């Protein structure tokens, strides 16, 4: 019990001092999501995942937006690529999954 109390106190202190972060997103995921939210403000769903183990070399993007309506998949992907043109420079790969809302 004493060990658990000590662990709790150390964790609480680290959180208060900003030493420990419980965010589940990497900086790259946050940055890419921010760009996509700005470029696709009507997106009803957005998910960015670093699939390179956290090093930022490869990402997977899932985005659902009415802005894709009437566009072929390749055109939807081109829009995402264009939105992320600056970020793509530092990547080894990018998987894109786009969808138009069904309702």
The first five atom37 places (N, CA, C, CB, O) and aatype in JSON, in Angstrom:
{
  "aatype": [20, 20, 20, 20, 20, 20, 20, 20, 20, 20, 20, 20, 20, 20, 20, 20, 20, 20, 20, 20, 20, 20, 20, 20, 20, 20, 20, 20, 20, 20, 20, 20, 20, 20, 20, 20, 20, 20, 20, 20, 20, 20, 20, 20, 20, 20, 20, 20, 20, 20, 20, 20, 20, 20, 20, 20, 20, 20, 20, 20, 20, 20, 20, 20, 20, 20, 20, 20, 20, 20, 20, 20, 20, 20, 20, 20, 20, 20, 20, 20, 20, 20, 20, 20, 20, 20, 20, 20, 20, 20, 20, 20, 20, 20, 20, 20, 20, 20, 20, 20, 20, 20, 20],
  "atom_mask": [
    [1, 1, 1, 1, 1],
    [1, 1, 1, 1, 1],
    [1, 1, 1, 1, 1],
    [1, 1, 1, 1, 1],
    [1, 1, 1, 1, 1],
    [1, 1, 1, 1, 1],
    [1, 1, 1, 1, 1],
    [1, 1, 1, 1, 1],
    [1, 1, 1, 1, 1],
    [1, 1, 1, 1, 1],
    [1, 1, 1, 1, 1],
    [1, 1, 1, 1, 1],
    [1, 1, 1, 1, 1],
    [1, 1, 1, 1, 1],
    [1, 1, 1, 1, 1],
    [1, 1, 1, 1, 1],
    [1, 1, 1, 1, 1],
    [1, 1, 1, 1, 1],
    [1, 1, 1, 1, 1],
    [1, 1, 1, 1, 1],
    [1, 1, 1, 1, 1],
    [1, 1, 1, 1, 1],
    [1, 1, 1, 1, 1],
    [1, 1, 1, 1, 1],
    [1, 1, 1, 1, 1],
    [1, 1, 1, 1, 1],
    [1, 1, 1, 1, 1],
    [1, 1, 1, 1, 1],
    [1, 1, 1, 1, 1],
    [1, 1, 1, 1, 1],
    [1, 1, 1, 1, 1],
    [1, 1, 1, 1, 1],
    [1, 1, 1, 1, 1],
    [1, 1, 1, 1, 1],
    [1, 1, 1, 1, 1],
    [1, 1, 1, 1, 1],
    [1, 1, 1, 1, 1],
    [1, 1, 1, 1, 1],
    [1, 1, 1, 1, 1],
    [1, 1, 1, 1, 1],
    [1, 1, 1, 1, 1],
    [1, 1, 1, 1, 1],
    [1, 1, 1, 1, 1],
    [1, 1, 1, 1, 1],
    [1, 1, 1, 1, 1],
    [1, 1, 1, 1, 1],
    [1, 1, 1, 1, 1],
    [1, 1, 1, 1, 1],
    [1, 1, 1, 1, 1],
    [1, 1, 1, 1, 1],
    [1, 1, 1, 1, 1],
    [1, 1, 1, 1, 1],
    [1, 1, 1, 1, 1],
    [1, 1, 1, 1, 1],
    [1, 1, 1, 1, 1],
    [1, 1, 1, 1, 1],
    [1, 1, 1, 1, 1],
    [1, 1, 1, 1, 1],
    [1, 1, 1, 1, 1],
    [1, 1, 1, 1, 1],
    [1, 1, 1, 1, 1],
    [1, 1, 1, 1, 1],
    [1, 1, 1, 1, 1],
    [1, 1, 1, 1, 1],
    [1, 1, 1, 1, 1],
    [1, 1, 1, 1, 1],
    [1, 1, 1, 1, 1],
    [1, 1, 1, 1, 1],
    [1, 1, 1, 1, 1],
    [1, 1, 1, 1, 1],
    [1, 1, 1, 1, 1],
    [1, 1, 1, 1, 1],
    [1, 1, 1, 1, 1],
    [1, 1, 1, 1, 1],
    [1, 1, 1, 1, 1],
    [1, 1, 1, 1, 1],
    [1, 1, 1, 1, 1],
    [1, 1, 1, 1, 1],
    [1, 1, 1, 1, 1],
    [1, 1, 1, 1, 1],
    [1, 1, 1, 1, 1],
    [1, 1, 1, 1, 1],
    [1, 1, 1, 1, 1],
    [1, 1, 1, 1, 1],
    [1, 1, 1, 1, 1],
    [1, 1, 1, 1, 1],
    [1, 1, 1, 1, 1],
    [1, 1, 1, 1, 1],
    [1, 1, 1, 1, 1],
    [1, 1, 1, 1, 1],
    [1, 1, 1, 1, 1],
    [1, 1, 1, 1, 1],
    [1, 1, 1, 1, 1],
    [1, 1, 1, 1, 1],
    [1, 1, 1, 1, 1],
    [1, 1, 1, 1, 1],
    [1, 1, 1, 1, 1],
    [1, 1, 1, 1, 1],
    [1, 1, 1, 1, 1],
    [1, 1, 1, 1, 1],
    [1, 1, 1, 1, 1],
    [1, 1, 1, 1, 1],
    [1, 1, 1, 1, 1]
  ],
  "atom_positions": [
    [[0.83, -1.19, 0.0], [0.0, 0.0, 0.0], [0.88, 1.25, 0.0], [-0.95, 0.0, 1.22], [0.57, 2.23, -0.68]],
    [[1.95, 1.22, 0.76], [2.85, 2.37, 0.83], [3.48, 2.66, -0.53], [3.94, 2.13, 1.87], [3.66, 3.82, -0.91]],
    [[3.83, 1.61, -1.26], [4.42, 1.8, -2.59], [3.43, 2.44, -3.54], [4.9, 0.45, -3.15], [3.81, 3.29, -4.36]],
    [[2.17, 2.06, -3.45], [1.14, 2.65, -4.31], [0.95, 4.12, -3.98], [-0.2, 1.9, -4.15], [0.81, 4.94, -4.89]],
    [[0.95, 4.47, -2.71], [0.81, 5.86, -2.28], [2.01, 6.67, -2.79], [0.7, 5.95, -0.73], [1.83, 7.8, -3.26]],
    [[3.2, 6.12, -2.68], [4.39, 6.82, -3.16], [4.33, 7.04, -4.68], [5.65, 6.03, -2.8], [4.65, 8.12, -5.16]],
    [[3.93, 6.01, -5.42], [3.79, 6.13, -6.87], [2.76, 7.19, -7.22], [3.4, 4.77, -7.49], [2.99, 7.99, -8.13]],
    [[1.65, 7.22, -6.52], [0.62, 8.22, -6.74], [1.18, 9.62, -6.51], [-0.59, 7.97, -5.82], [0.95, 10.52, -7.33]],
    [[1.9, 9.82, -5.42], [2.46, 11.13, -5.09], [3.49, 11.58, -6.12], [3.08, 11.12, -3.71], [3.51, 12.74, -6.5]],
    [[4.34, 10.67, -6.56], [5.36, 11.0, -7.57], [4.68, 11.37, -8.89], [6.34, 9.81, -7.79], [5.06, 12.35, -9.53]],
    [[3.68, 10.59, -9.29], [2.96, 10.86, -10.53], [2.22, 12.2, -10.47], [1.97, 9.73, -10.84], [2.27, 12.98, -11.41]],
    [[1.54, 12.45, -9.35], [0.81, 13.71, -9.18], [1.77, 14.9, -9.26], [0.06, 13.72, -7.82], [1.47, 15.89, -9.92]],
    [[2.91, 14.81, -8.61], [3.9, 15.89, -8.62], [4.44, 16.11, -10.03], [5.06, 15.57, -7.66], [4.61, 17.26, -10.46]],
    [[4.72, 15.02, -10.75], [5.23, 15.13, -12.12], [4.21, 15.79, -13.03], [5.61, 13.75, -12.67], [4.56, 16.63, -13.87]],
    [[2.94, 15.43, -12.88], [1.89, 16.05, -13.69], [1.77, 17.54, -13.38], [0.55, 15.36, -13.44], [1.62, 18.35, -14.29]],
    [[1.83, 17.89, -12.1], [1.71, 19.29, -11.69], [2.85, 20.13, -12.24], [1.66, 19.4, -10.17], [2.66, 21.3, -12.58]],
    [[4.02, 19.55, -12.32], [5.2, 20.29, -12.8], [5.34, 20.23, -14.32], [6.47, 19.73, -12.16], [6.24, 20.86, -14.88]],
    [[4.47, 19.5, -14.97], [4.54, 19.41, -16.42], [5.62, 18.48, -16.91], [4.75, 20.76, -17.01], [5.99, 18.53, -18.08]],
    [[6.14, 17.64, -16.04], [7.2, 16.72, -16.41], [6.62, 15.48, -17.09], [8.01, 16.32, -15.18], [7.25, 14.91, -17.98]],
    [[5.44, 15.09, -16.68], [4.79, 13.9, -17.2], [3.58, 14.31, -18.01], [4.39, 12.93, -16.07], [2.78, 15.13, -17.57]],
    [[3.46, 13.76, -19.18], [2.33, 14.07, -20.05], [1.56, 12.8, -20.34], [2.8, 14.75, -21.38], [2.16, 11.79, -20.72]],
    [[0.27, 12.82, -20.16], [-0.56, 11.64, -20.4], [-1.25, 11.68, -21.76], [-1.6, 11.52, -19.31], [-2.14, 10.88, -22.03]],
    [[-0.83, 12.59, -22.63], [-1.42, 12.67, -23.96], [-1.09, 11.39, -24.73], [-0.91, 13.91, -24.72], [0.02, 10.88, -24.65]],
    [[-2.07, 10.9, -25.46], [-1.85, 9.69, -26.24], [-1.46, 10.01, -27.67], [-3.08, 8.82, -26.22], [-1.17, 9.09, -28.44]],
    [[-1.45, 11.27, -28.04], [-1.09, 11.67, -29.39], [0.34, 12.18, -29.43], [-2.06, 12.73, -29.93], [0.79, 12.85, -28.51]],
    [[1.04, 11.87, -30.52], [2.39, 12.41, -30.71], [2.26, 13.84, -31.22], [3.22, 11.53, -31.71], [1.19, 14.27, -31.65]],
    [[3.36, 14.58, -31.15], [3.36, 15.95, -31.66], [3.01, 15.98, -33.14], [4.74, 16.61, -31.44], [2.28, 16.87, -33.59]],
    [[3.52, 15.02, -33.89], [3.23, 14.95, -35.32], [1.75, 14.71, -35.6], [4.05, 13.87, -35.97], [1.18, 15.31, -36.5]],
    [[1.15, 13.82, -34.83], [-0.29, 13.56, -34.99], [-1.1, 14.81, -34.72], [-0.74, 12.43, -34.07], [-2.05, 15.11, -35.44]],
    [[-0.74, 15.52, -33.68], [-1.45, 16.75, -33.31], [-1.28, 17.8, -34.41], [-0.94, 17.31, -31.96], [-2.25, 18.45, -34.8]],
    [[-0.06, 17.95, -34.9], [0.24, 18.95, -35.94], [-0.54, 18.65, -37.23], [1.76, 18.99, -36.24], [-1.14, 19.54, -37.82]],
    [[-0.52, 17.38, -37.66], [-1.22, 17.0, -38.89], [-2.73, 17.15, -38.73], [-0.87, 15.54, -39.27], [-3.4, 17.63, -39.64]],
    [[-3.26, 16.75, -37.59], [-4.7, 16.91, -37.34], [-5.1, 18.38, -37.38], [-5.08, 16.29, -35.98], [-6.16, 18.72, -37.91]],
    [[-4.26, 19.24, -36.84], [-4.55, 20.69, -36.84], [-4.63, 21.22, -38.27], [-3.47, 21.46, -36.04], [-5.55, 21.97, -38.61]],
    [[-3.67, 20.83, -39.1], [-3.67, 21.28, -40.49], [-4.92, 20.78, -41.21], [-2.4, 20.77, -41.23], [-5.57, 21.54, -41.94]],
    [[-5.27, 19.52, -41.0], [-6.43, 18.96, -41.68], [-7.73, 19.58, -41.19], [-6.47, 17.45, -41.47], [-8.65, 19.77, -41.98]],
    [[-7.82, 19.9, -39.92], [-9.02, 20.57, -39.39], [-9.18, 21.94, -40.01], [-8.95, 20.69, -37.86], [-10.3, 22.38, -40.28]],
    [[-8.06, 22.63, -40.25], [-8.12, 23.95, -40.88], [-8.51, 23.84, -42.35], [-6.77, 24.66, -40.75], [-9.28, 24.66, -42.85]],
    [[-7.98, 22.84, -43.04], [-8.23, 22.69, -44.48], [-9.59, 22.05, -44.78], [-7.14, 21.85, -45.11], [-10.18, 22.29, -45.83]],
    [[-10.09, 21.25, -43.84], [-11.38, 20.57, -44.01], [-12.27, 20.86, -42.81], [-11.18, 19.03, -44.19], [-12.52, 19.98, -41.99]],
    [[-12.75, 22.1, -42.71], [-13.55, 22.49, -41.55], [-14.88, 21.74, -41.43], [-13.83, 23.97, -41.61], [-15.47, 21.7, -40.35]],
    [[-15.35, 21.13, -42.51], [-16.61, 20.39, -42.48], [-16.41, 18.91, -42.15], [-17.32, 20.53, -43.81], [-17.37, 18.14, -42.17]],
    [[-15.18, 18.52, -41.85], [-14.9, 17.11, -41.54], [-15.72, 16.66, -40.33], [-13.39, 16.9, -41.27], [-15.69, 17.29, -39.27]],
    [[-16.45, 15.56, -40.51], [-17.26, 15.03, -39.42], [-16.48, 14.0, -38.61], [-18.55, 14.4, -39.96], [-16.87, 13.64, -37.5]],
    [[-15.37, 13.53, -39.17], [-14.54, 12.57, -38.47], [-13.1, 12.73, -38.96], [-15.05, 11.11, -38.69], [-12.85, 12.88, -40.16]],
    [[-12.15, 12.7, -38.02], [-10.74, 12.84, -38.37], [-9.91, 12.05, -37.38], [-10.31, 14.33, -38.39], [-10.06, 12.18, -36.17]],
    [[-9.02, 11.22, -37.92], [-8.12, 10.44, -37.08], [-6.76, 10.4, -37.75], [-8.67, 9.0, -36.84], [-6.65, 10.06, -38.93]],
    [[-5.72, 10.74, -36.99], [-4.35, 10.7, -37.49], [-3.57, 9.78, -36.56], [-3.71, 12.14, -37.55], [-3.59, 9.94, -35.34]],
    [[-2.87, 8.81, -37.16], [-2.12, 7.84, -36.37], [-0.7, 7.73, -36.91], [-2.81, 6.45, -36.38], [-0.49, 7.52, -38.1]],
    [[0.28, 7.88, -36.01], [1.68, 7.66, -36.36], [1.88, 6.15, -36.38], [2.67, 8.38, -35.35], [1.86, 5.51, -35.33]],
    [[2.07, 5.58, -37.56], [2.22, 4.13, -37.67], [3.69, 3.72, -37.8], [1.43, 3.61, -38.87], [4.0, 2.6, -38.21]],
    [[4.58, 4.63, -37.45], [6.01, 4.34, -37.52], [6.6, 4.09, -36.14], [6.75, 5.49, -38.19], [7.82, 4.11, -35.97]],
    [[5.75, 3.85, -35.17], [6.25, 3.59, -33.83], [6.57, 4.85, -33.05], [7.47, 2.75, -33.91], [7.26, 4.81, -32.03]],
    [[6.06, 5.99, -33.53], [6.25, 7.24, -32.8], [7.36, 8.13, -33.33], [6.51, 6.94, -31.38], [7.58, 9.22, -32.8]],
    [[8.08, 7.68, -34.35], [9.19, 8.51, -34.85], [8.76, 9.54, -35.89], [10.26, 7.62, -35.45], [9.55, 10.4, -36.26]],
    [[7.51, 9.45, -36.37], [7.0, 10.46, -37.29], [7.34, 10.22, -38.75], [7.51, 11.77, -36.9], [7.2, 11.13, -39.56]],
    [[7.78, 9.02, -39.09], [8.16, 8.74, -40.48], [6.98, 8.36, -41.36], [9.18, 7.65, -40.51], [7.01, 8.56, -42.57]],
    [[5.93, 7.79, -40.74], [4.78, 7.34, -41.53], [3.5, 7.52, -40.74], [4.95, 5.87, -41.95], [3.43, 7.21, -39.55]],
    [[2.48, 8.04, -41.42], [1.2, 8.32, -40.78], [0.06, 7.68, -41.56], [0.96, 9.83, -40.65], [0.18, 7.38, -42.75]],
    [[-1.04, 7.47, -40.85], [-2.27, 7.02, -41.44], [-3.33, 8.07, -41.1], [-2.68, 5.59, -40.94], [-3.48, 8.45, -39.94]],
    [[-4.05, 8.52, -42.11], [-5.06, 9.55, -41.94], [-6.42, 9.0, -42.36], [-4.71, 10.83, -42.75], [-6.56, 8.47, -43.46]],
    [[-7.39, 9.12, -41.49], [-8.77, 8.77, -41.79], [-9.58, 10.05, -41.67], [-9.33, 7.63, -40.82], [-9.62, 10.68, -40.61]],
    [[-10.23, 10.45, -42.76], [-11.0, 11.69, -42.72], [-12.32, 11.51, -43.47], [-10.18, 12.85, -43.33], [-12.36, 11.0, -44.6]],
    [[-13.38, 11.93, -42.82], [-14.71, 11.89, -43.41], [-15.2, 13.33, -43.52], [-15.7, 11.0, -42.57], [-15.28, 14.04, -42.52]],
    [[-15.54, 13.75, -44.74], [-15.97, 15.12, -44.92], [-16.93, 15.25, -46.11], [-14.76, 16.04, -45.12], [-16.76, 14.6, -47.14]],
    [[-17.92, 16.09, -45.93], [-18.85, 16.36, -47.04], [-18.14, 17.12, -48.16], [-20.07, 17.17, -46.53], [-18.66, 17.2, -49.27]],
    [[-16.97, 17.66, -47.87], [-16.18, 18.36, -48.9], [-15.68, 17.4, -49.99], [-15.0, 19.07, -48.26], [-15.23, 17.85, -51.04]],
    [[-15.76, 16.1, -49.73], [-15.34, 15.1, -50.7], [-16.49, 14.66, -51.62], [-14.78, 13.89, -49.99], [-16.27, 13.92, -52.58]],
    [[-17.69, 15.12, -51.33], [-18.87, 14.7, -52.09], [-18.69, 15.04, -53.58], [-20.15, 15.36, -51.54], [-18.29, 16.15, -53.94]],
    [[-18.99, 14.06, -54.43], [-18.9, 14.26, -55.87], [-17.5, 14.1, -56.43], [-19.4, 15.61, -56.21], [-17.3, 14.24, -57.64]],
    [[-16.53, 13.82, -55.57], [-15.15, 13.65, -56.03], [-14.77, 12.17, -55.97], [-14.19, 14.5, -55.16], [-15.16, 11.45, -55.06]],
    [[-14.0, 11.74, -56.96], [-13.5, 10.37, -56.94], [-12.46, 10.22, -55.83], [-12.88, 9.99, -58.32], [-11.92, 11.21, -55.34]],
    [[-12.2, 9.0, -55.45], [-11.26, 8.74, -54.37], [-9.9, 9.38, -54.64], [-11.09, 7.23, -54.17], [-9.31, 9.97, -53.75]],
    [[-9.42, 9.26, -55.85], [-8.1, 9.83, -56.18], [-8.11, 11.36, -55.98], [-7.7, 9.48, -57.64], [-7.12, 11.93, -55.54]],
    [[-9.22, 12.0, -56.32], [-9.33, 13.45, -56.12], [-9.38, 13.8, -54.64], [-10.59, 14.0, -56.83], [-8.79, 14.79, -54.22]],
    [[-10.07, 12.98, -53.85], [-10.12, 13.19, -52.41], [-8.72, 13.1, -51.82], [-11.06, 12.17, -51.74], [-8.32, 13.92, -50.99]],
    [[-7.97, 12.09, -52.25], [-6.61, 11.89, -51.74], [-5.68, 13.03, -52.18], [-6.06, 10.54, -52.23], [-4.79, 13.43, -51.43]],
    [[-5.89, 13.53, -53.38], [-5.1, 14.66, -53.85], [-5.34, 15.89, -52.99], [-5.43, 14.98, -55.31], [-4.41, 16.64, -52.71]],
    [[-6.58, 16.1, -52.56], [-6.89, 17.23, -51.68], [-6.15, 17.1, -50.34], [-8.42, 17.32, -51.44], [-5.61, 18.07, -49.82]],
    [[-6.13, 15.88, -49.8], [-5.43, 15.64, -48.52], [-3.93, 15.84, -48.72], [-5.73, 14.21, -47.99], [-3.27, 16.48, -47.9]],
    [[-3.39, 15.28, -49.8], [-1.96, 15.46, -50.08], [-1.59, 16.93, -50.21], [-1.57, 14.71, -51.37], [-0.57, 17.38, -49.69]],
    [[-2.43, 17.69, -50.9], [-2.17, 19.12, -51.07], [-2.21, 19.85, -49.73], [-3.2, 19.75, -52.04], [-1.39, 20.72, -49.47]],
    [[-3.16, 19.48, -48.89], [-3.28, 20.11, -47.57], [-2.05, 19.83, -46.72], [-4.54, 19.63, -46.85], [-1.65, 20.66, -45.9]],
    [[-1.45, 18.66, -46.91], [-0.3, 18.25, -46.08], [1.03, 18.36, -46.81], [-0.5, 16.81, -45.61], [2.02, 17.74, -46.41]],
    [[1.08, 19.15, -47.89], [2.29, 19.2, -48.71], [3.55, 19.55, -47.91], [2.11, 20.21, -49.82], [4.61, 18.99, -48.19]],
    [[3.47, 20.43, -46.95], [4.65, 20.8, -46.15], [5.04, 19.68, -45.19], [4.39, 22.09, -45.37], [6.23, 19.39, -45.01]],
    [[4.05, 19.05, -44.58], [4.32, 17.98, -43.62], [4.87, 16.73, -44.31], [3.06, 17.63, -42.86], [5.69, 16.01, -43.74]],
    [[4.41, 16.47, -45.53], [4.82, 15.28, -46.27], [6.32, 15.28, -46.55], [4.04, 15.18, -47.58], [6.92, 14.22, -46.67]],
    [[6.91, 16.45, -46.65], [8.34, 16.54, -46.95], [9.2, 15.73, -45.98], [8.79, 18.0, -46.92], [10.23, 15.18, -46.38]],
    [[8.78, 15.65, -44.72], [9.57, 14.94, -43.72], [9.11, 13.51, -43.46], [9.53, 15.68, -42.45], [9.61, 12.85, -42.54]],
    [[8.18, 13.02, -44.27], [7.64, 11.66, -44.06], [8.24, 10.67, -45.05], [6.11, 11.67, -44.2], [8.73, 11.04, -46.11]],
    [[8.18, 9.41, -44.67], [8.55, 8.32, -45.59], [7.31, 7.76, -46.26], [9.3, 7.21, -44.84], [7.39, 7.17, -47.34]],
    [[6.15, 7.95, -45.62], [4.93, 7.42, -46.2], [3.69, 7.99, -45.53], [4.92, 5.92, -46.11], [3.73, 8.46, -44.39]],
    [[2.59, 7.94, -46.28], [1.31, 8.44, -45.79], [0.2, 7.58, -46.36], [1.11, 9.94, -46.16], [0.07, 7.45, -47.57]],
    [[-0.59, 6.99, -45.49], [-1.77, 6.22, -45.91], [-2.99, 7.13, -45.71], [-1.93, 4.86, -45.09], [-3.17, 7.72, -44.65]],
    [[-3.8, 7.22, -46.74], [-4.96, 8.1, -46.68], [-6.23, 7.29, -46.9], [-4.85, 9.23, -47.73], [-6.35, 6.52, -47.85]],
    [[-7.19, 7.49, -45.99], [-8.5, 6.88, -46.11], [-9.53, 8.01, -46.02], [-8.75, 5.78, -45.0], [-9.63, 8.69, -45.0]],
    [[-10.28, 8.22, -47.11], [-11.28, 9.29, -47.13], [-12.66, 8.69, -47.29], [-10.99, 10.3, -48.28], [-12.84, 7.59, -47.82]],
    [[-13.64, 9.45, -46.82], [-15.03, 9.01, -46.9], [-15.95, 10.21, -46.96], [-15.4, 8.1, -45.71], [-15.64, 11.27, -46.41]],
    [[-17.07, 10.04, -47.6], [-18.13, 11.04, -47.62], [-19.16, 10.57, -46.59], [-18.78, 11.22, -49.07], [-19.52, 9.4, -46.57]],
    [[-19.64, 11.48, -45.72], [-20.66, 11.07, -44.75], [-21.87, 10.46, -45.45], [-21.11, 12.28, -43.89], [-22.27, 10.91, -46.52]],
    [[-22.44, 9.45, -44.85], [-23.56, 8.72, -45.48], [-24.9, 9.39, -45.29], [-23.63, 7.34, -44.94], [-25.86, 9.03, -45.97]],
    [[-25.01, 10.35, -44.39], [-26.29, 11.01, -44.14], [-26.36, 12.39, -44.71], [-26.57, 11.07, -42.67], [-27.38, 13.06, -44.58]]
  ]
}
